Amino acid sequence: MLTGDYSTSATYEKGQLVFWYPETFSTSHSYVIGESCVHNGVVYKCITAHTGAWNTADFEAQHNASTDTLYRCIEDIKVPESWTAAHWQATNINVELNKLRESEADTDMIAENYGKSSFYAVGDYVVYNSDLFKCISADSDTGSWTQDNWEQVKLADEVKDLNNTLNNILNVPLVNGNYVLKANVINGIVTYTWTAEV
């Protein structure tokens, strides 16, 4: 299950997917073992406590940096915390989509493969040639792909848009006397708070 960007105020279960972007290496930061950073376009994990100028011996290359670095939680995180590399395994959307394709039921959790339905409405999602697409013009499946009816999208962007939409819908204040009920959506989880109005 993709939950959007990593949040230090959230808890995670084994198997959850998040996007996380390590900070760029800084000579003024004290790195602890297991902490990650980006240096010259590569994500590194600190293997020896380090402060000061870059020293390759203190870091281990993980993978090329990307704005869509996807991670799978490898053990439950029950208390919100700063990013700890030991709890996460780097992956990418294609690897995750291929894992989901192994089970038909799981594949449909993200989107069905193009061609399963005879009609697609605007806003429907499909997987086509291992990429995720959103329908932008109603499409009657005639067995052939019509590119003009589809927009390639990134799953992370869609999750962010859905969170923003939910926040906009839910943040219409409900007033009760001197209190206002406000909603907040983080990673698809809605929380409500009564706030005293002065």
Secondary structure, 3 states (H helix, E strand, C coil): CEEEECCCCCCECCCCEEECCCCECCCCCCECCCCEEEECCEEEEECCCECCCCCHHHEEEEEECCCCCEEEECCCECCCCCCCHHHEEEECHHHHHHHHHCCHHHHHHHCEECCCCCEECCCCEEEECCEEEEECCCEECCCCCCHHHEEECCHHHHHHHHHHHHHHHHCCCEEECCEEEEEEEECCEEEEEEEECC
